[in-house]
Amino acid sequence: MTSSKSWLPEAALLWLPLVVLIGGLAVVWTGVSMAADVNRSAGLFPGRVVSVGVREPPTADVEYTGTDGVTRWETVENHRGRRAVVLGRQVQIRVWPDEQRAELDAGDKHTGPIVAGSLLTLLGAGATVLLFLWHHGVKMERTRARLEEWWSLSLWWLSRWL
């Protein structure tokens, strides 16, 4: 026999949408700050690994030519593992000259958190609004009918498009 009661306490159900909303905003903030950090850099420069360190954390010395045409050496942390950075391999290096910092380019890391955080934020905001309306006794018959109509119309459009 299964019970019709939820296994979650009622207080958790009331706070869960708000927690999802706040978590989504935090993930979006993380992605935006990662994107801002990338945009503050001087850009990508082609470089060549001249030595690989074995100490912890693993490091690599990279030789690259900067914007002023001067060849520089930077010691960067190797977060990709020992197999990814090999002596003599060509790499892309991202440089922040104002902070005297450089790192191996790991590609586009900020779009994933921005998209996931946006989806969590939308889900949390929608659930919070619906829970607030339900909690204050707003009848959802017309809204549910409109939602079902919109859903069936969107499925029909999607089936015609595919």
BAKOL-518760 format. One line per field, with one value per atom (N, C-alpha, C): residue number from 0; residue in three letters; atom name; x, y, z. Coordinates in nm, 4 decimals. Atoms other than C-alpha are relative to their C-alpha. Example, Ala and Ser with C-alpha at 12.3 -4.5 7.8 and 13.67 -1.06 7.14 Angstrom:
% residues 2
lonu (0; 0; 0; 1; 1; 1)
koldo (ALA; ALA; ALA; SER; SER; SER)
dodren (N; CA; C; N; CA; C)
c1 (0.0890; 1.2300; 0.0900; -0.0820; 1.3670; -0.0770)
c2 (-0.1190; -0.4500; 0.1200; -0.1190; -0.1060; 0.1090)
c3 (0.0000; 0.7800; 0.0000; -0.0060; 0.7140; 0.0730)
//
This chain:
% residues 162
lonu (0; 0; 0; 1; 1; 1; 2; 2; 2; 3; 3; 3; 4; 4; 4; 5; 5; 5; 6; 6; 6; 7; 7; 7; 8; 8; 8; 9; 9; 9; 10; 10; 10; 11; 11; 11; 12; 12; 12; 13; 13; 13; 14; 14; 14; 15; 15; 15; 16; 16; 16; 17; 17; 17; 18; 18; 18; 19; 19; 19; 20; 20; 20; 21; 21; 21; 22; 22; 22; 23; 23; 23; 24; 24; 24; 25; 25; 25; 26; 26; 26; 27; 27; 27; 28; 28; 28; 29; 29; 29; 30; 30; 30; 31; 31; 31; 32; 32; 32; 33; 33; 33; 34; 34; 34; 35; 35; 35; 36; 36; 36; 37; 37; 37; 38; 38; 38; 39; 39; 39; 40; 40; 40; 41; 41; 41; 42; 42; 42; 43; 43; 43; 44; 44; 44; 45; 45; 45; 46; 46; 46; 47; 47; 47; 48; 48; 48; 49; 49; 49; 50; 50; 50; 51; 51; 51; 52; 52; 52; 53; 53; 53; 54; 54; 54; 55; 55; 55; 56; 56; 56; 57; 57; 57; 58; 58; 58; 59; 59; 59; 60; 60; 60; 61; 61; 61; 62; 62; 62; 63; 63; 63; 64; 64; 64; 65; 65; 65; 66; 66; 66; 67; 67; 67; 68; 68; 68; 69; 69; 69; 70; 70; 70; 71; 71; 71; 72; 72; 72; 73; 73; 73; 74; 74; 74; 75; 75; 75; 76; 76; 76; 77; 77; 77; 78; 78; 78; 79; 79; 79; 80; 80; 80; 81; 81; 81; 82; 82; 82; 83; 83; 83; 84; 84; 84; 85; 85; 85; 86; 86; 86; 87; 87; 87; 88; 88; 88; 89; 89; 89; 90; 90; 90; 91; 91; 91; 92; 92; 92; 93; 93; 93; 94; 94; 94; 95; 95; 95; 96; 96; 96; 97; 97; 97; 98; 98; 98; 99; 99; 99; 100; 100; 100; 101; 101; 101; 102; 102; 102; 103; 103; 103; 104; 104; 104; 105; 105; 105; 106; 106; 106; 107; 107; 107; 108; 108; 108; 109; 109; 109; 110; 110; 110; 111; 111; 111; 112; 112; 112; 113; 113; 113; 114; 114; 114; 115; 115; 115; 116; 116; 116; 117; 117; 117; 118; 118; 118; 119; 119; 119; 120; 120; 120; 121; 121; 121; 122; 122; 122; 123; 123; 123; 124; 124; 124; 125; 125; 125; 126; 126; 126; 127; 127; 127; 128; 128; 128; 129; 129; 129; 130; 130; 130; 131; 131; 131; 132; 132; 132; 133; 133; 133; 134; 134; 134; 135; 135; 135; 136; 136; 136; 137; 137; 137; 138; 138; 138; 139; 139; 139; 140; 140; 140; 141; 141; 141; 142; 142; 142; 143; 143; 143; 144; 144; 144; 145; 145; 145; 146; 146; 146; 147; 147; 147; 148; 148; 148; 149; 149; 149; 150; 150; 150; 151; 151; 151; 152; 152; 152; 153; 153; 153; 154; 154; 154; 155; 155; 155; 156; 156; 156; 157; 157; 157; 158; 158; 158; 159; 159; 159; 160; 160; 160; 161; 161; 161)
koldo (MET; MET; MET; THR; THR; THR; SER; SER; SER; SER; SER; SER; LYS; LYS; LYS; SER; SER; SER; TRP; TRP; TRP; LEU; LEU; LEU; PRO; PRO; PRO; GLU; GLU; GLU; ALA; ALA; ALA; ALA; ALA; ALA; LEU; LEU; LEU; LEU; LEU; LEU; TRP; TRP; TRP; LEU; LEU; LEU; PRO; PRO; PRO; LEU; LEU; LEU; VAL; VAL; VAL; VAL; VAL; VAL; LEU; LEU; LEU; ILE; ILE; ILE; GLY; GLY; GLY; GLY; GLY; GLY; LEU; LEU; LEU; ALA; ALA; ALA; VAL; VAL; VAL; VAL; VAL; VAL; TRP; TRP; TRP; THR; THR; THR; GLY; GLY; GLY; VAL; VAL; VAL; SER; SER; SER; MET; MET; MET; ALA; ALA; ALA; ALA; ALA; ALA; ASP; ASP; ASP; VAL; VAL; VAL; ASN; ASN; ASN; ARG; ARG; ARG; SER; SER; SER; ALA; ALA; ALA; GLY; GLY; GLY; LEU; LEU; LEU; PHE; PHE; PHE; PRO; PRO; PRO; GLY; GLY; GLY; ARG; ARG; ARG; VAL; VAL; VAL; VAL; VAL; VAL; SER; SER; SER; VAL; VAL; VAL; GLY; GLY; GLY; VAL; VAL; VAL; ARG; ARG; ARG; GLU; GLU; GLU; PRO; PRO; PRO; PRO; PRO; PRO; THR; THR; THR; ALA; ALA; ALA; ASP; ASP; ASP; VAL; VAL; VAL; GLU; GLU; GLU; TYR; TYR; TYR; THR; THR; THR; GLY; GLY; GLY; THR; THR; THR; ASP; ASP; ASP; GLY; GLY; GLY; VAL; VAL; VAL; THR; THR; THR; ARG; ARG; ARG; TRP; TRP; TRP; GLU; GLU; GLU; THR; THR; THR; VAL; VAL; VAL; GLU; GLU; GLU; ASN; ASN; ASN; HIS; HIS; HIS; ARG; ARG; ARG; GLY; GLY; GLY; ARG; ARG; ARG; ARG; ARG; ARG; ALA; ALA; ALA; VAL; VAL; VAL; VAL; VAL; VAL; LEU; LEU; LEU; GLY; GLY; GLY; ARG; ARG; ARG; GLN; GLN; GLN; VAL; VAL; VAL; GLN; GLN; GLN; ILE; ILE; ILE; ARG; ARG; ARG; VAL; VAL; VAL; TRP; TRP; TRP; PRO; PRO; PRO; ASP; ASP; ASP; GLU; GLU; GLU; GLN; GLN; GLN; ARG; ARG; ARG; ALA; ALA; ALA; GLU; GLU; GLU; LEU; LEU; LEU; ASP; ASP; ASP; ALA; ALA; ALA; GLY; GLY; GLY; ASP; ASP; ASP; LYS; LYS; LYS; HIS; HIS; HIS; THR; THR; THR; GLY; GLY; GLY; PRO; PRO; PRO; ILE; ILE; ILE; VAL; VAL; VAL; ALA; ALA; ALA; GLY; GLY; GLY; SER; SER; SER; LEU; LEU; LEU; LEU; LEU; LEU; THR; THR; THR; LEU; LEU; LEU; LEU; LEU; LEU; GLY; GLY; GLY; ALA; ALA; ALA; GLY; GLY; GLY; ALA; ALA; ALA; THR; THR; THR; VAL; VAL; VAL; LEU; LEU; LEU; LEU; LEU; LEU; PHE; PHE; PHE; LEU; LEU; LEU; TRP; TRP; TRP; HIS; HIS; HIS; HIS; HIS; HIS; GLY; GLY; GLY; VAL; VAL; VAL; LYS; LYS; LYS; MET; MET; MET; GLU; GLU; GLU; ARG; ARG; ARG; THR; THR; THR; ARG; ARG; ARG; ALA; ALA; ALA; ARG; ARG; ARG; LEU; LEU; LEU; GLU; GLU; GLU; GLU; GLU; GLU; TRP; TRP; TRP; TRP; TRP; TRP; SER; SER; SER; LEU; LEU; LEU; SER; SER; SER; LEU; LEU; LEU; TRP; TRP; TRP; TRP; TRP; TRP; LEU; LEU; LEU; SER; SER; SER; ARG; ARG; ARG; TRP; TRP; TRP; LEU; LEU; LEU)
dodren (N; CA; C; N; CA; C; N; CA; C; N; CA; C; N; CA; C; N; CA; C; N; CA; C; N; CA; C; N; CA; C; N; CA; C; N; CA; C; N; CA; C; N; CA; C; N; CA; C; N; CA; C; N; CA; C; N; CA; C; N; CA; C; N; CA; C; N; CA; C; N; CA; C; N; CA; C; N; CA; C; N; CA; C; N; CA; C; N; CA; C; N; CA; C; N; CA; C; N; CA; C; N; CA; C; N; CA; C; N; CA; C; N; CA; C; N; CA; C; N; CA; C; N; CA; C; N; CA; C; N; CA; C; N; CA; C; N; CA; C; N; CA; C; N; CA; C; N; CA; C; N; CA; C; N; CA; C; N; CA; C; N; CA; C; N; CA; C; N; CA; C; N; CA; C; N; CA; C; N; CA; C; N; CA; C; N; CA; C; N; CA; C; N; CA; C; N; CA; C; N; CA; C; N; CA; C; N; CA; C; N; CA; C; N; CA; C; N; CA; C; N; CA; C; N; CA; C; N; CA; C; N; CA; C; N; CA; C; N; CA; C; N; CA; C; N; CA; C; N; CA; C; N; CA; C; N; CA; C; N; CA; C; N; CA; C; N; CA; C; N; CA; C; N; CA; C; N; CA; C; N; CA; C; N; CA; C; N; CA; C; N; CA; C; N; CA; C; N; CA; C; N; CA; C; N; CA; C; N; CA; C; N; CA; C; N; CA; C; N; CA; C; N; CA; C; N; CA; C; N; CA; C; N; CA; C; N; CA; C; N; CA; C; N; CA; C; N; CA; C; N; CA; C; N; CA; C; N; CA; C; N; CA; C; N; CA; C; N; CA; C; N; CA; C; N; CA; C; N; CA; C; N; CA; C; N; CA; C; N; CA; C; N; CA; C; N; CA; C; N; CA; C; N; CA; C; N; CA; C; N; CA; C; N; CA; C; N; CA; C; N; CA; C; N; CA; C; N; CA; C; N; CA; C; N; CA; C; N; CA; C; N; CA; C; N; CA; C; N; CA; C; N; CA; C; N; CA; C; N; CA; C; N; CA; C; N; CA; C; N; CA; C; N; CA; C; N; CA; C; N; CA; C; N; CA; C; N; CA; C; N; CA; C; N; CA; C; N; CA; C; N; CA; C; N; CA; C; N; CA; C; N; CA; C; N; CA; C; N; CA; C; N; CA; C; N; CA; C; N; CA; C; N; CA; C; N; CA; C; N; CA; C; N; CA; C; N; CA; C; N; CA; C; N; CA; C; N; CA; C; N; CA; C; N; CA; C)
c1 (0.0838; 0.0000; 0.0882; -0.0714; 0.1245; -0.0916; 0.0753; 0.0173; -0.0075; 0.0127; -0.1118; 0.0740; -0.0748; 0.0882; 0.1422; -0.1352; 0.4189; 0.1011; -0.1037; 0.7374; 0.0838; -0.0675; 0.8743; -0.0861; 0.0787; 0.7696; -0.0580; 0.0673; 0.5329; 0.0868; -0.0865; 0.7851; 0.1047; -0.0987; 1.0382; -0.0629; 0.0677; 0.7834; -0.0236; 0.0217; 0.7156; 0.1294; -0.1274; 1.0847; 0.0800; -0.0780; 1.2118; 0.0052; -0.0103; 1.1159; 0.0870; -0.0829; 1.2787; 0.1478; -0.1395; 1.5966; 0.0513; -0.0399; 1.6030; 0.0234; -0.0160; 1.5573; 0.1317; -0.1241; 1.8425; 0.1215; -0.1101; 2.0654; 0.0251; -0.0142; 1.9972; 0.0659; -0.0636; 2.0862; 0.1483; -0.1415; 2.4109; 0.0807; -0.0712; 2.5051; 0.0160; -0.0106; 2.4278; 0.1091; -0.1025; 2.6437; 0.1400; -0.1301; 2.9302; 0.0398; -0.0299; 2.9068; 0.0313; -0.0246; 2.8892; 0.1353; -0.1305; 3.1920; 0.1136; -0.1008; 3.3839; 0.0148; -0.0047; 3.2914; 0.0672; -0.0637; 3.3970; 0.1510; -0.1436; 3.7343; 0.0664; -0.0556; 3.7899; 0.0077; 0.0017; 3.6941; 0.1000; -0.1017; 3.9434; 0.1395; -0.1330; 4.2309; 0.0410; -0.0528; 4.4536; -0.0255; 0.0315; 4.3433; 0.0833; -0.0719; 4.4834; 0.1261; -0.1265; 4.8413; 0.0480; -0.0561; 4.9952; 0.1313; -0.1222; 5.2660; 0.0509; -0.0626; 5.4966; 0.0482; -0.0418; 5.5568; 0.1489; -0.1443; 5.9278; 0.0457; -0.0299; 5.9229; -0.1261; 0.1151; 5.6770; 0.0517; -0.0417; 5.7117; -0.0708; 0.0570; 5.6495; -0.0467; 0.0424; 5.5794; -0.1505; 0.1442; 5.2315; -0.0272; 0.0766; 5.0360; 0.0887; -0.0827; 5.1741; 0.0037; -0.0171; 5.3118; 0.0627; -0.0639; 5.4305; 0.0571; -0.0581; 5.6674; -0.0353; 0.0478; 5.5258; 0.0697; -0.0624; 5.7051; -0.1003; 0.0953; 5.4832; 0.0459; -0.0296; 5.5069; -0.1213; 0.1081; 5.2975; -0.0430; 0.0531; 5.1115; 0.1066; -0.1062; 5.4260; 0.1108; -0.0994; 5.6218; 0.1150; -0.1066; 5.8404; -0.0329; 0.0192; 5.8870; 0.0124; 0.0038; 5.7970; -0.0067; 0.0120; 5.8168; -0.0938; 0.0918; 5.5351; -0.0060; 0.0249; 5.4985; -0.1472; 0.1444; 5.1351; -0.0322; 0.0451; 4.9484; -0.0651; 0.0499; 4.8616; -0.1162; 0.1168; 4.5056; -0.0585; 0.0549; 4.4526; 0.0540; -0.0589; 4.6519; 0.1320; -0.1354; 4.9933; -0.0007; -0.0007; 4.8919; -0.0327; 0.0453; 4.7441; 0.1117; -0.1069; 5.0526; 0.1309; -0.1200; 5.3565; 0.1080; -0.1140; 5.7011; 0.0013; -0.0047; 5.7132; -0.1360; 0.1349; 5.3351; -0.0406; 0.0546; 5.1667; -0.1266; 0.1159; 4.9116; -0.0462; 0.0519; 4.6930; 0.0113; -0.0162; 4.7745; -0.0796; 0.0783; 4.5437; 0.0763; -0.0879; 4.7244; -0.0785; 0.0490; 4.6213; 0.1230; -0.1249; 4.9143; -0.0099; 0.0131; 4.7739; 0.0172; -0.0095; 4.7569; 0.1255; -0.1189; 5.0798; -0.0349; 0.0515; 4.8910; -0.0214; 0.0243; 4.8668; -0.0486; 0.0449; 4.6957; -0.0254; 0.0309; 4.6446; -0.1486; 0.1402; 4.3218; -0.0731; 0.0802; 4.0586; -0.1265; 0.1188; 3.8027; -0.1092; 0.1149; 3.4609; -0.0612; 0.0486; 3.3814; -0.1189; 0.1009; 3.1240; -0.1408; 0.1359; 2.8294; -0.0821; 0.0721; 2.7381; -0.0654; 0.0639; 2.6850; -0.1051; 0.0996; 2.5001; -0.1306; 0.1210; 2.2562; -0.0683; 0.0592; 2.2060; -0.0601; 0.0529; 2.1626; -0.1244; 0.1200; 1.9128; -0.1194; 0.1092; 1.7056; -0.0469; 0.0378; 1.7149; -0.0735; 0.0662; 1.6201; -0.1422; 0.1349; 1.3221; -0.0892; 0.0764; 1.2114; -0.0369; 0.0260; 1.2447; -0.0962; 0.0900; 1.0710; -0.1429; 0.1333; 0.7798; -0.0651; 0.0548; 0.7364; -0.0320; 0.0272; 0.7587; -0.1295; 0.1230; 0.4869; -0.1219; 0.1132; 0.2606; -0.0300; 0.0205; 0.3136; -0.0596; 0.0545; 0.2442; -0.1484; 0.1403; -0.0789; -0.0850; 0.0738; -0.1868; -0.0171; 0.0039; -0.1037; -0.1018; 0.0957; -0.3252; -0.1384; 0.1332; -0.6207; -0.0449; 0.0392; -0.6152; -0.0356; 0.0451; -0.8113; 0.0774; -0.0857; -0.6072; -0.0710; 0.0688; -0.8811; 0.0238; -0.0192; -0.8566; 0.1468; -0.1426; -0.4795; 0.0426; -0.0355; -0.4515; -0.0538; 0.0572; -0.6847; 0.0833; -0.0852; -0.4745; 0.1344; -0.1280; -0.1560; -0.0136; 0.0198; -0.2967; -0.0220; 0.0211; -0.4100; 0.1320; -0.1297; -0.0684; 0.0902; -0.0845; 0.1040; -0.0391; 0.0425; -0.1067; 0.0301; -0.0311; -0.0612; 0.1499; -0.1447; 0.3173; 0.0439; -0.0339; 0.3330; -0.0422; 0.0442; 0.1286; 0.0972; -0.0938; 0.3621; 0.1334; -0.1260; 0.6688; -0.0097; 0.0152; 0.5314; -0.0057; 0.0061; 0.4600; 0.1373; -0.1308; 0.8056; 0.0994; -0.0937; 0.9921; -0.0440)
c2 (-0.1179; 0.0000; 0.1242; -0.1266; 0.3422; 0.1077; -0.1105; 0.6530; 0.1142; -0.1142; 0.9562; 0.1223; -0.1103; 1.1784; 0.0010; -0.0138; 1.3092; -0.0450; 0.0414; 1.1705; 0.1194; -0.1222; 1.5266; 0.0739; -0.0811; 1.7406; 0.1219; -0.1116; 2.0245; 0.1252; -0.1182; 2.2929; -0.0073; 0.0141; 2.1498; 0.0303; -0.0294; 2.1673; 0.1485; -0.1438; 2.5311; 0.0758; -0.0700; 2.6292; -0.0472; 0.0563; 2.4080; 0.0911; -0.0888; 2.6447; 0.1229; -0.1157; 2.9365; -0.0370; 0.0471; 2.7341; -0.0211; 0.0192; 2.6378; 0.1349; -0.1342; 3.0053; 0.0630; -0.0596; 3.1216; -0.0755; 0.0788; 2.8345; 0.0336; -0.0378; 2.9238; 0.1354; -0.1327; 3.2874; -0.0078; 0.0155; 3.1795; -0.0608; 0.0623; 2.9587; 0.0991; -0.1031; 3.2415; 0.1000; -0.0945; 3.4783; -0.0583; 0.0650; 3.2266; 0.0031; -0.0022; 3.1989; 0.1388; -0.1378; 3.5756; 0.0485; -0.0431; 3.6326; -0.0711; 0.0688; 3.3661; 0.0685; -0.0691; 3.5437; 0.1356; -0.1299; 3.8797; -0.0162; 0.0241; 3.7322; -0.0272; 0.0282; 3.6004; 0.1278; -0.1228; 3.9359; 0.1042; -0.0931; 4.1215; -0.0363; 0.0432; 3.9235; 0.0737; -0.0624; 4.0519; -0.0863; 0.0871; 3.7594; -0.1252; 0.1260; 3.4324; 0.0219; -0.0062; 3.3930; -0.1418; 0.1331; 3.0912; -0.0133; 0.0237; 2.9400; -0.1408; 0.1313; 2.6416; -0.0395; 0.0504; 2.4288; -0.0314; 0.0215; 2.4395; -0.0908; 0.0970; 2.2383; -0.0288; 0.0429; 2.0476; -0.0346; 0.0255; 2.0512; -0.1206; 0.1194; 1.7494; 0.0261; -0.0303; 1.9281; 0.0198; -0.0201; 1.9736; 0.1452; 0.0455; 2.1421; -0.0048; 0.0105; 2.0408; 0.1321; -0.1258; 2.3344; -0.0256; 0.0054; 2.4043; 0.1375; -0.1257; 2.6714; 0.0151; -0.0243; 2.8262; 0.1232; -0.1115; 3.0519; 0.0536; -0.0597; 3.2956; 0.1415; -0.1367; 3.6286; 0.0860; -0.0857; 3.9029; 0.1021; -0.1012; 4.1953; 0.0991; -0.0948; 4.4091; -0.0636; 0.0682; 4.1502; -0.0600; 0.0537; 4.0460; -0.1442; 0.1394; 3.6759; -0.0117; 0.0124; 3.5897; -0.1478; 0.1323; 3.2850; 0.0145; 0.0005; 3.2122; -0.1417; 0.1279; 2.9340; -0.0033; 0.0085; 2.8269; -0.1339; 0.1246; 2.5663; -0.0854; 0.0947; 2.2567; -0.0768; 0.0664; 2.1611; -0.1057; 0.0950; 1.9386; -0.1408; 0.1321; 1.6427; -0.0098; 0.0132; 1.5174; -0.0343; 0.0412; 1.3755; 0.1143; -0.1058; 1.6992; 0.0978; -0.0956; 1.9205; -0.0779; 0.0757; 1.7670; 0.0977; -0.0825; 1.9156; 0.0229; -0.0355; 2.0996; 0.0191; -0.0127; 2.1010; 0.1462; -0.1338; 2.4120; 0.0128; -0.0233; 2.5564; 0.1442; -0.1359; 2.8633; 0.0465; -0.0535; 3.0828; 0.1305; -0.1211; 3.3496; 0.0809; -0.0838; 3.6451; 0.1179; -0.1198; 3.9121; 0.0806; -0.0704; 4.1590; 0.0884; -0.0858; 4.3909; -0.0786; 0.0834; 4.1043; -0.0865; 0.0820; 3.9438; -0.1471; 0.1350; 3.6195; -0.0559; 0.0693; 3.3648; -0.1401; 0.1380; 3.0311; -0.0618; 0.0715; 2.7661; 0.0162; -0.0209; 2.8289; -0.1332; 0.1216; 2.5731; 0.0065; -0.0126; 2.6887; 0.0797; -0.0755; 2.8309; -0.0722; 0.0662; 2.7381; 0.0701; -0.0776; 3.0037; -0.0142; 0.0085; 2.9316; -0.1093; 0.1076; 2.6057; 0.0462; -0.0495; 2.7647; 0.1074; -0.1046; 3.0612; -0.0628; 0.0645; 2.8370; -0.0819; 0.0824; 2.5918; 0.0870; -0.0896; 2.8738; 0.0729; -0.0660; 3.0504; -0.0934; 0.0965; 2.7339; -0.0246; 0.0175; 2.6779; 0.1219; -0.1227; 3.0417; 0.0063; -0.0006; 3.0183; -0.1049; 0.1056; 2.6900; 0.0394; -0.0417; 2.8232; 0.1165; -0.1157; 3.1530; -0.0416; 0.0466; 2.9819; -0.0814; 0.0816; 2.7285; 0.0855; -0.0887; 3.0041; 0.0786; -0.0748; 3.2090; -0.0910; 0.0930; 2.9047; -0.0425; 0.0378; 2.7978; 0.1148; -0.1174; 3.1521; 0.0167; -0.0126; 3.1681; -0.1108; 0.1118; 2.8228; 0.0177; -0.0178; 2.9061; 0.1063; -0.1061; 3.2163; -0.0267; 0.0413; 3.0270; 0.0409; -0.0358; 3.1364; -0.1279; 0.1168; 2.8902; -0.0074; 0.0173; 2.7469; -0.0644; 0.0694; 2.6038; 0.0679; -0.0697; 2.8725; -0.0020; 0.0017; 2.8873; -0.1375; 0.1354; 2.5096; -0.0286; 0.0204; 2.5061; 0.0726; -0.0729; 2.7741; -0.0684; 0.0694; 2.5852; -0.1254; 0.1199; 2.2621; 0.0354; -0.0439; 2.4510; 0.0430; -0.0431; 2.6122; -0.1193; 0.1183; 2.2779; -0.0812; 0.0780; 2.0965; 0.0741; -0.0790; 2.3823; -0.0036; 0.0042; 2.3829; -0.1375; 0.1333; 2.0040; -0.0171; 0.0072; 2.0340; 0.0749; -0.0784; 2.3085; -0.0717; 0.0715; 2.1040; -0.1203; 0.1162; 1.7951; 0.0414; -0.0486; 2.0005; 0.0480; -0.0533; 2.1588; -0.1108; 0.1102; 1.8302; -0.0828)
c3 (0.0000; 0.0000; 0.0000; 0.0003; -0.0827; 0.0543; -0.0576; 0.0933; -0.1003; 0.0891; -0.0900; 0.0544; -0.0581; 0.1434; -0.0563; 0.0520; 0.0251; 0.1048; -0.0936; 0.1768; 0.0444; -0.0426; 0.1960; 0.1014; -0.0925; 0.4907; -0.0720; 0.0651; 0.4034; -0.0050; -0.0013; 0.5040; -0.1107; 0.1076; 0.2584; -0.1352; 0.1267; -0.0223; -0.0176; 0.0105; 0.0600; -0.0297; 0.0175; 0.0646; -0.1208; 0.1102; -0.2205; -0.1235; 0.1174; -0.5093; 0.0259; -0.0322; -0.3309; 0.0048; -0.0030; -0.2734; -0.1418; 0.1402; -0.6436; -0.0666; 0.0558; -0.7370; 0.0446; -0.0526; -0.5122; -0.0525; 0.0563; -0.6288; -0.1457; 0.1409; -0.9926; -0.0158; 0.0056; -0.9294; 0.0351; -0.0373; -0.7604; -0.1144; 0.1124; -1.0577; -0.1147; 0.1036; -1.3026; 0.0368; -0.0458; -1.0947; -0.0195; 0.0198; -1.1060; -0.1474; 0.1435; -1.4861; -0.0508; 0.0436; -1.5324; 0.0505; -0.0504; -1.3090; -0.0732; 0.0812; -1.5056; -0.1354; 0.1296; -1.8308; 0.0140; -0.0209; -1.6857; 0.0163; -0.0178; -1.5854; -0.1340; 0.1328; -1.9381; -0.0829; 0.0795; -2.0903; 0.0489; -0.0490; -1.8687; -0.0494; 0.0433; -2.0193; -0.1268; 0.1205; -2.2963; -0.1223; 0.1116; -2.5116; -0.0006; 0.0170; -2.6373; -0.0818; 0.0717; -2.7507; -0.0246; 0.0239; -2.9207; 0.0759; -0.0762; -2.7080; -0.0208; 0.0103; -2.6831; 0.1378; -0.1305; -2.3749; -0.0069; 0.0005; -2.2939; 0.1131; -0.1052; -1.9703; 0.0788; -0.0796; -1.7550; 0.1386; -0.1374; -1.3762; 0.0589; -0.0627; -1.1571; 0.1421; -0.1365; -0.8295; 0.0065; -0.0190; -0.6838; 0.0296; 0.1157; -0.8301; -0.1226; 0.1208; -1.1688; -0.0776; 0.0719; -1.3674; -0.1364; 0.1314; -1.7200; -0.0294; 0.0459; -1.8505; -0.1475; 0.1358; -2.1664; -0.0547; 0.0694; -2.4151; -0.1020; 0.0936; -2.6072; -0.0319; 0.0396; -2.7890; 0.0355; -0.0468; -2.6266; -0.1034; 0.0906; -2.7793; -0.0444; 0.0343; -2.7748; -0.0832; 0.0821; -2.9770; 0.0784; -0.0844; -2.6825; 0.0367; -0.0381; -2.6219; 0.1510; -0.1459; -2.2632; 0.0391; -0.0608; -2.0390; 0.1184; -0.1143; -1.7982; 0.0562; -0.0655; -1.5464; 0.0366; -0.0214; -1.5442; 0.0642; -0.0598; -1.3445; -0.1074; 0.0983; -1.5441; 0.0636; -0.0579; -1.4453; -0.0917; 0.0963; -1.7481; 0.0188; -0.0166; -1.6199; -0.0733; 0.0551; -1.7198; -0.1491; 0.1404; -2.0602; -0.0953; 0.0897; -2.1995; -0.0349; 0.0259; -2.1680; -0.0133; 0.0318; -2.3353; -0.0439; 0.0374; -2.3842; -0.1512; 0.1406; -2.7179; -0.0654; 0.0578; -2.7707; -0.0106; 0.0183; -2.9064; 0.0848; -0.0862; -2.6599; -0.0174; -0.0057; -2.6257; 0.1447; -0.1345; -2.3278; 0.0098; -0.0262; -2.1822; 0.1045; -0.0817; -2.0234; 0.0571; -0.0670; -1.7712; 0.0409; -0.0308; -1.7825; 0.1238; -0.1179; -1.5141; 0.1296; -0.1193; -1.2654; -0.0007; 0.0194; -1.3924; 0.0197; -0.0127; -1.4366; -0.1392; 0.1268; -1.7175; 0.0320; -0.0172; -1.7604; -0.1362; 0.1228; -2.0224; -0.0279; 0.0346; -2.2107; 0.0043; -0.0141; -2.1191; -0.0832; 0.0834; -2.3747; 0.0692; -0.0480; -2.3096; 0.1194; -0.1205; -1.9480; 0.0630; -0.0716; -1.8629; -0.0565; 0.0544; -2.0944; 0.0672; -0.0677; -1.9201; 0.1294; -0.1219; -1.5773; -0.0250; 0.0271; -1.7298; -0.0479; 0.0514; -1.9198; 0.1092; -0.1055; -1.6318; 0.1096; -0.1022; -1.3818; -0.0453; 0.0526; -1.6069; 0.0031; -0.0039; -1.6386; 0.1432; -0.1411; -1.2613; 0.0527; -0.0444; -1.2033; -0.0520; 0.0565; -1.4405; 0.0668; -0.0655; -1.2871; 0.1428; -0.1376; -0.9322; 0.0084; -0.0023; -1.0115; -0.0354; 0.0368; -1.1853; 0.1103; -0.1087; -0.9065; 0.1218; -0.1140; -0.6431; -0.0219; 0.0300; -0.8159; 0.0095; -0.0069; -0.8585; 0.1432; -0.1397; -0.4976; 0.0796; -0.0689; -0.3767; -0.0338; 0.0407; -0.5795; 0.0612; -0.0579; -0.4620; 0.1499; -0.1449; -0.1018; 0.0410; -0.0303; -0.1157; -0.0595; 0.0394; -0.2602; -0.1378; 0.1362; -0.6221; -0.0745; 0.0765; -0.8367; -0.1313; 0.1164; -1.1194; -0.1186; 0.1085; -1.3463; -0.1348; 0.1276; -1.6149; -0.0415; 0.0321; -1.5926; -0.0483; 0.0414; -1.6177; -0.1403; 0.1339; -1.9210; -0.1053; 0.0949; -2.0909; -0.0182; 0.0083; -2.0067; -0.0851; 0.0806; -2.1539; -0.1470; 0.1380; -2.4650; -0.0639; 0.0521; -2.5054; -0.0241; 0.0120; -2.4491; -0.1229; 0.1161; -2.7094; -0.1304; 0.1184; -2.9559; -0.0309; 0.0221; -2.9077; -0.0473; 0.0490; -2.9530; -0.1454; 0.1379; -3.2724; -0.0910; 0.0788; -3.4011; -0.0147; 0.0039; -3.3096; -0.0935; 0.0885; -3.4878; -0.1472; 0.1374; -3.8005; -0.0475; 0.0348; -3.7910; -0.0268; 0.0170; -3.7557; -0.1172)
//
